[in-house]
Structure formats: C-alpha cells, structure tokens
C-alpha cells in the first residue's frame, strides 16, 4: 500500500475578523482547494472589499496552483464568504467553473433564514464521509454539527480543517445558540475530533488569543495538545460539565456584529443581492426593533 500523500497547507490570517483562510495543495500535481475565504466588510465605511481574498489569489498565482474546489465549512455568522468572488476571478471561458462546495445540510440553514433553499447557491453539496481528491491527495468530508447544524470539516491527509467545531486550547469552543445549534451535539463532535490520531493537526477557522497569553494567532495545534489542555473539553471533561458551561456562557453573549449581513450572503454561496439601480451598490437588510405604533 502506498503511503498517504500529505498536502501543502497555506494558512492566511485576517485580523479584522480573527479568521483563518486556507489553501490546501497537492505537492505533486499543484491542484489545490481554498477553504473558507473571506470578504472584508467595513460597517463604518459601508464598503465591501476583497483584500483578504486577493491575498489568497496572490498565493495561488505565485505557486502556480490550479484551484479545483472552493470549500465552505458552514454558513458563517461573523464574516462574508469570498467563494463566489474567487470563483468569478478564476473563471476561464473554455473550462468548467470551479465548484463552490459545502455539506448538504446547508439546505436546513437556508430554509431557516430564507424560508426556502436556494437551488443555485452551491455547485456541490457533500454527503457525510464523502471522499474526493485534491490531485493525488485524498480528502474526506466530516459532519461536525453543534455550532450550526450544517457544519462540516475536511480531513485531508493528517490535517483536519475543523471550521468552528473546536478552537485552540486557550480559546476552547464556539457558541451553540444559533438556530438548531446544540451544546450536547457539539460536545460529541469535539469528542470525534479528539479521537483522531494524536499527531493529527486541527486547523481552526478562528483564533482569538487571550490578552494575557502573549501569543500570536495560531492556525493549528495537534489532537494531543487539544486533549491535554483545551479549556472546555480536555481529556476527562464530562458532557454535563461542558454543556452547563456552554449554555451559561451563550446566554450572556451578544450576537455577532455582522450576523445579519453575513447570513444573507453566505447562504447564497457568497453571491450579493443584485443592485436595484444597476450600480455597484448592494443592499443588505438589518432588522431593528421598533414600537408597535411605528410598524
């Protein structure tokens, strides 16, 4: 049996959202995927820019990679995906369009927030444990619910791209108070990750280094490090301990500041609503509470 081919991993960090983006490439064929690319949204300036996504494209070009898939882990609530932007930037007229992919349970999230699925938002909806190739590198889709019901991860070689299903040990875990989120389910998802071989690397979607840690953002730690010191689910943590802490913590959290803007874009695979006047302006709805007499 031939040895497993390990990919090249390029982590790119966005300070504005504390978000990691990844390019994962086959070292032999130079085929690659991009995981969870980010658009920059400035609420003060009311402007969407592509600085973070363009940084990814620079790395792709400088390494002569051929992108074969754009992978989303879930419908993010704290940033806008750049998947559609990158798809359009890399479009070549005589070649198939690069597919934007996520887990099939995105349909549930679309129904929750848009009342109906958006049939054309994603080009590929993965089944649980579906296997695909990145050149000569094998990748497997993992269903990792709890933070959101649609959440997927990607096991590529000895690397697992965990999205928001687990964070670095001194950060711990993600909130579970979004619709159909579930702290019990997230606990079991984290146990699934912690059961992987100890040398496997857990690449997270976010890192928020504690102020007193003195460390820089890290894209990954090993499964062994998570088991040893994850402050929410290290080895020996019982389910009821995690669930009680998570629920108490979530009850006091404010909603992400980009929640409403992000979901409108992300359940559509990164497509922005069309401009009503044909200009470069787009309109995203933000709900407000108002007295009944005004409604």
C-alpha positions, 0 to 999 in steps of 0.5 A: 500500500502506498503511503498517504500523500500529505498536502501543502497547507497555506494558512492566511490570517485576517485580523479584522475578523480573527479568521483563518483562510486556507489553501490546501495543495497537492505537492505533486500535481499543484491542484489545490482547494481554498477553504473558507475565504473571506470578504472584508466588510467595513460597517463604518465605511459601508464598503465591501472589499476583497483584500483578504481574498486577493491575498489568497489569489496572490498565493495561488498565482505565485505557486502556480496552483490550479484551484479545483474546489472552493470549500465552505465549512458552514454558513458563517455568522461573523464574516462574508464568504469570498467563494463566489468572488474567487470563483468569478476571478478564476473563471476561464471561458473554455473550462468548467467553473470551479465548484463552490462546495459545502455539506448538504445540510446547508439546505436546513440553514437556508430554509431557516433564514430564507424560508426556502433553499436556494437551488443555485447557491452551491455547485456541490453539496457533500454527503457525510464521509464523502471522499474526493481528491485534491490531485493525488491527495485524498480528502474526506468530508466530516459532519461536525454539527453543534455550532450550526447544524450544517457544519462540516470539516475536511480531513485531508491527509493528517490535517483536519480543517475543523471550521468552528467545531473546536478552537485552540486550547486557550480559546476552547469552543464556539457558541451553540445558540444559533438556530438548531445549534446544540451544546450536547451535539457539539460536545460529541463532535469535539469528542470525534475530533479528539479521537483522531490520531494524536499527531493529527493537526486541527486547523481552526477557522478562528483564533482569538488569543487571550490578552494575557497569553502573549501569543500570536494567532495560531492556525493549528495545534495537534489532537494531543495538545487539544486533549491535554489542555483545551479549556472546555473539553480536555481529556476527562471533561464530562458532557454535563460539565461542558454543556452547563458551561456552554449554555451559561456562557451563550446566554450572556453573549451578544450576537455577532456584529455582522450576523445579519449581513453575513447570513444573507450572503453566505447562504447564497454561496457568497453571491450579493443581492443584485443592485436595484439601480444597476450600480455597484451598490448592494443592499443588505437588510438589518432588522431593528426593533421598533414600537408597535405604533411605528410598524 
